[in-house]
Amino acid sequence: MSRSEALVQSGKPAATEAPKHTPAPRAVTQPGNTASKPPVTIQVAAPGPEQIITSFKVTATGYTAGFESTGKTSKHPQYGITYSGVKVRRDKNAVSTIAADPKVIPLGSVLYIPGYGYAVVADTGSAIKGRKIDLYFSTTKQVYKEWGKKTVVVQLIKRGNGRCTENMLKSLGQAVQTYNAIPQDLLEEVI
């Protein structure tokens, strides 16, 4: 799904009641698994109610680094580089990058998106206006198979300061892998 096909909405996020915190079970690797099998996906835990600044409904679509979404080919020097200058990433077990309207959700903001996981706003887009987000996926096949277009209630757990760095993404990703969530003290430290 290209950004040009995206639904353009306007308005500010409205606060809603925070969902109950329910830690997600971790997947367990069975004995005898070999390196040739795909890595096990670990479902990350949603943030606790005390971490949620606000929850709001958005239209969420998917995008790739490819020509169909960005107009850039793999030979372009800025291929896979977000507006904030970091490389796009999708990691269900850590943290992913997404695009949002910086007037609504500033760059560097950390969100929890049910069905997608933890994400940091690192990108923008001409069709990403108002209460709309664009989730990064490696391929268009993944966009259609894993997401498509959904209306979802997301949780804002840290409002960004207008920037996103590789070090921030690395720290947040390591925290999710270690704790299955993002500890509040780390949010205060990295942003």
C-alpha positions in Angstrom: 0.0 0.0 0.0 1.6 3.3 -1.1 1.5 6.4 0.9 -0.4 8.1 -1.9 -3.2 5.7 -1.4 -3.4 6.5 2.3 -6.4 8.1 3.9 -5.7 11.6 4.9 -7.4 12.6 8.2 -7.0 15.6 10.4 -7.4 16.4 14.0 -5.6 15.9 17.3 -5.5 12.6 19.3 -8.2 12.3 21.9 -7.5 10.7 25.2 -9.3 7.4 25.9 -9.3 5.0 28.8 -6.0 3.0 28.9 -6.3 -0.7 28.3 -5.5 -3.2 31.2 -1.9 -4.3 31.3 -1.7 -8.0 30.5 1.8 -9.4 30.0 2.0 -11.4 26.9 3.4 -14.9 27.1 6.9 -15.5 25.7 7.3 -18.1 23.0 9.6 -20.9 23.9 12.1 -22.5 21.6 11.7 -26.3 21.6 14.8 -28.5 22.1 16.2 -29.7 18.8 15.5 -26.5 16.9 18.2 -25.9 14.4 19.7 -22.8 13.0 17.9 -23.4 9.6 14.5 -22.7 11.3 13.2 -19.1 11.4 13.7 -17.3 14.7 10.9 -17.6 17.2 8.9 -14.4 17.5 8.3 -13.3 21.1 5.1 -11.4 21.7 6.1 -8.3 23.7 4.1 -7.1 26.7 1.9 -4.1 26.4 2.8 -1.1 28.5 1.4 -0.9 32.0 -1.4 1.6 32.6 1.0 3.8 34.6 3.2 4.2 31.5 0.5 5.3 29.1 0.3 9.0 28.6 -2.7 8.8 26.3 -4.5 6.3 24.0 -6.0 7.4 20.7 -7.5 5.9 17.6 -5.6 6.1 14.3 -5.7 4.8 10.8 -2.6 2.6 10.4 -1.3 1.6 7.0 2.0 0.0 6.0 4.9 1.1 3.9 8.2 -0.1 2.7 11.5 1.6 1.8 10.9 0.7 -1.8 9.9 2.7 -4.9 6.2 2.0 -4.4 6.2 3.8 -1.1 9.0 6.3 -1.3 9.8 6.8 -4.9 13.4 5.7 -4.2 15.2 2.6 -5.6 17.8 0.6 -3.7 20.5 2.5 -5.6 19.4 5.9 -4.2 21.8 7.1 -1.5 18.8 7.8 0.9 17.1 4.5 0.3 15.8 3.1 3.7 16.7 6.3 5.5 13.9 8.1 7.4 13.2 11.8 7.7 15.0 11.8 11.1 18.1 10.2 9.5 17.9 6.7 11.0 17.6 3.5 9.0 14.1 2.0 8.8 13.6 -1.2 10.8 10.9 -3.8 11.7 11.6 -6.0 14.6 8.7 -7.7 16.4 11.0 -8.6 19.2 12.4 -5.1 19.8 11.4 -1.8 18.3 10.3 -0.7 14.8 10.2 2.6 13.0 7.0 4.3 11.9 5.9 7.5 10.1 3.4 10.0 11.7 2.4 13.6 11.4 4.9 15.4 13.6 2.2 18.0 14.4 0.2 15.2 16.1 2.9 12.8 17.2 6.4 14.3 17.3 9.5 12.6 16.0 11.0 10.4 18.7 7.7 9.5 20.3 7.4 6.0 21.5 4.1 4.1 20.9 2.7 0.7 21.6 0.7 -0.5 18.7 -1.4 -3.7 19.3 -0.6 -6.3 16.7 2.6 -4.5 15.7 4.6 -3.9 18.9 6.7 -1.0 20.2 7.5 1.7 17.6 9.3 5.0 17.5 8.2 7.8 15.2 11.2 8.3 12.9 9.6 9.3 9.6 7.0 11.5 8.0 5.1 11.4 4.7 3.1 13.7 2.5 0.0 11.6 3.0 0.6 11.1 6.7 -1.6 13.9 8.2 -3.6 14.0 11.3 -4.5 10.8 13.1 -2.7 8.5 10.7 0.4 6.4 11.0 2.4 4.4 8.5 4.1 1.2 9.9 7.3 0.1 8.3 7.6 -3.4 6.8 10.4 -4.9 4.7 8.3 -5.9 1.7 5.0 -5.0 0.2 4.0 -8.7 0.6 4.4 -8.2 4.4 2.4 -5.0 4.3 -0.6 -6.8 2.8 -0.2 -10.1 4.6 0.6 -8.8 8.1 -1.3 -5.5 8.2 -3.1 -3.8 5.3 -5.1 -0.9 6.6 -6.6 -0.9 10.1 -8.1 1.4 12.6 -6.4 0.8 15.9 -6.1 2.3 19.4 -2.4 3.1 20.1 -0.8 3.9 23.4 1.6 6.9 23.6 4.2 6.1 26.3 6.7 8.9 25.6 6.2 12.1 23.7 9.2 12.8 21.5 11.3 15.9 21.4 11.4 16.1 17.6 14.4 13.9 16.9 15.2 10.2 16.7 18.7 8.6 16.7 20.2 5.2 16.1 21.4 5.2 19.7 17.8 5.7 20.9 16.5 2.9 18.8 19.3 0.6 19.9 18.7 1.3 23.6 14.9 0.9 23.3 15.3 -2.3 21.3 17.7 -3.8 23.8 15.3 -3.0 26.6 12.4 -4.7 24.9 14.5 -7.8 24.2 15.7 -7.8 27.9 12.5 -6.9 29.7 9.8 -7.8 27.2 8.7 -4.1 27.6 10.3 -0.7 28.0 11.1 0.3 31.6 9.9 3.8 32.5 13.4 4.9 33.7 14.8 4.1 30.3 12.2 6.2 28.6 13.2 9.2 30.7 16.9 8.6 30.0 16.8 8.1 26.2 14.3 10.8 25.2 
